[in-house]
Amino acid sequence: MLAAEKGQATAQNNLGALYQVGSGVPKDPVLSLMWLMLASENGWVPATQALSQQMVTMPPAQVELAKRFVGLWKEKIELLK
């Protein structure tokens, strides 16, 4: 998780996948989508592909919540700089 929190795109992608299936962490589609969005923004192409597939199956309210979480995450990172 530490590498993902530090902005490492492959770790963010992997964490998103873990949250998607609940492997080692509670299953949480919103957190999964958040980490995939961050990985995609950091240029990890597989995350972009997974993101597209996952967003199609999620309710719009969950997608919007994940987007808000991404914004809050970015604010947190800026405050810690």
N, C-alpha and C positions, 0 to 999 in steps of 0.2 A: 504494500500500500504506500510506503514511503516514496518509492520511485514515481508512482502515479501522482502523488501529492506534489512532487517536485517538478512535474510537467513532462515526464518521460512518456511519449506517446504510446509506445508498445505496452508499457505497464498500465496506462490508462485504458487501453483497449482490452487488455487481459482482465482488469478489474471489472470493466463493463460486462465482459462475458461471464465472469463469476457471479455477479449480481443477477444476471439474466437467468441463470439456472439454479442459483442458490448453493453454489459449491464453496464451502468454507465461510460463507457470509449468508445472511438472510436473503431469500429471493426478493428482489425489489426491482421491478421494471423501470421505475422512475430513476433510481440511482444508476441502473445499468445504462439507461439512455444518456444521463448526464455525463458519465465517464466516456461513453462512446462519442458524444459531441465534443468533449474536450480533446480526445485523441484525434478526431477528425480535423478539428481546428489546428492541431499541431502537425498536420500533414500525413497522418497514418491512413493510407488508402483503404486497408481492410476495415478500419473503423467506419469509414464513410459508407462502405458497402453494407456493413452490418446495421448501421444507423438507418439507412434507407429501408431495409427490410423490417426492422423493428418498429419504426414509426408508423408504417402502414397498418400494423396490427393493434396499435395502442389507441385508447380513447384520446381525443384531442385535449381534454383537461390534463391528462398525465403528461402529454408532450409539452404542454405549456408550463407545467410545474417543473419538468426537467430543464426547460430553458431558463426559468427563474433561478433554479439551483445553480446553473452554469454562471449566470450573472453574479449571484452571491459568492460563488467560489472565486471568481475573478476579482471581486471587491476584496475578499479576504486576502488573496495573494498580494494585491497592491498595498494593503495596509501593513503587511508583514515585511515589505521591502525596506 
